[in-house]
Amino acid sequence: MGTTTGSAFDIETLRRGIEGTTGNTLLALYADDAEIRIVDHEHQPSHPTVLHGRREIAQLLHDVYSRDMTHRLDQCVVQGDHAAFSESCQYGDGTRVLAESMVTLRDGRIANQLIIQVWDE
């Protein structure tokens, strides 16, 4: 017999975190031992960028949110202990970035995330 503990994943907090000006709100959504895998043109599926724990995730978020760019949560679907969301970003020079994420949730926080991202070149 299983029971769900903790709070549900909050899509509005995700939106505020993604669309904010710092990564602090977004960082709060990750479990302490969370893992992120990032796949893109430079980091192919067989050799993704892998981040372990909130400390490494915080460094990534600090880098991303220190750039001249805007971020928007386009869609998010939550079902049980999984969520998927689409994010669109734009640099000040007009360069666009799209990212798709699939996450596994534990106690309402992100435990694992796969990000597939593409950008204008």
C-alpha positions in Angstrom: 0.0 0.0 0.0 1.5 3.4 -1.0 0.7 6.9 0.0 1.8 10.2 -1.3 3.6 12.4 1.1 4.6 16.1 0.9 2.9 18.8 -1.2 1.9 18.6 -4.8 4.1 20.2 -7.5 3.1 23.9 -7.9 2.9 25.0 -11.5 2.5 28.6 -10.6 5.7 28.5 -8.6 7.4 26.9 -11.6 6.1 29.8 -13.8 7.3 32.4 -11.3 10.7 30.7 -11.1 11.2 30.4 -14.9 9.8 33.9 -15.7 11.6 35.6 -12.8 14.9 37.5 -12.9 16.9 35.2 -10.6 17.0 31.4 -10.3 16.2 31.4 -6.6 12.5 30.6 -6.8 13.2 27.9 -9.4 16.0 26.4 -7.3 13.6 25.9 -4.4 11.6 23.4 -6.5 14.6 20.9 -6.6 15.2 18.2 -4.1 18.6 18.4 -2.4 19.9 15.4 -4.4 18.3 16.3 -7.7 20.0 15.4 -11.0 19.7 17.3 -14.3 20.7 15.9 -17.7 21.0 18.4 -20.5 21.0 17.4 -24.2 21.7 19.8 -27.0 23.8 20.3 -30.1 27.0 20.5 -28.1 26.1 17.8 -25.5 24.7 14.9 -27.5 22.6 12.1 -25.9 25.6 9.8 -25.3 27.5 12.6 -23.5 24.9 14.9 -21.9 25.8 17.6 -19.3 24.9 16.1 -15.9 24.4 18.2 -12.8 24.2 16.6 -9.4 22.6 18.3 -6.4 21.3 21.8 -5.7 24.7 23.3 -5.5 25.5 22.5 -9.2 22.0 23.4 -10.2 22.4 26.7 -8.4 25.5 27.4 -10.5 23.7 26.7 -13.7 20.7 28.9 -12.7 23.0 31.7 -11.7 24.7 31.6 -15.1 21.5 31.5 -17.0 19.8 34.2 -15.1 22.8 36.5 -15.3 22.4 36.7 -19.1 20.4 39.4 -21.0 17.4 37.2 -21.8 13.8 36.6 -21.0 12.2 33.2 -20.1 8.6 32.1 -20.5 6.8 28.9 -19.4 4.7 27.9 -22.4 3.0 24.7 -21.2 3.2 22.4 -18.2 1.5 19.0 -17.6 1.6 17.2 -14.3 0.5 13.6 -13.9 1.3 11.7 -10.7 5.0 11.9 -10.0 5.9 13.2 -13.4 5.7 16.6 -15.1 6.6 17.9 -18.5 7.0 21.5 -19.6 8.0 23.7 -22.5 10.0 26.9 -22.0 10.9 29.6 -24.5 13.6 32.1 -24.1 15.0 35.1 -26.0 18.3 36.9 -25.7 18.5 40.7 -26.0 19.9 40.3 -29.5 16.8 38.3 -30.6 18.4 34.8 -30.5 15.7 32.3 -29.4 16.0 29.2 -27.3 13.5 26.4 -26.8 13.7 23.8 -24.0 11.6 20.8 -23.3 11.8 19.2 -19.9 10.6 15.9 -18.4 10.8 15.6 -14.7 10.4 13.0 -12.0 8.9 14.4 -8.8 9.5 13.3 -5.2 7.4 14.9 -2.4 6.4 17.7 -4.7 10.0 18.6 -5.7 12.0 17.8 -8.8 14.2 14.8 -8.3 15.3 14.2 -11.9 15.1 16.3 -15.0 15.9 15.8 -18.6 16.3 19.0 -20.6 16.4 19.0 -24.4 17.3 22.4 -25.7 17.8 24.1 -29.1 18.7 27.6 -30.1 19.2 29.8 -33.1 22.6 29.8 -34.6 
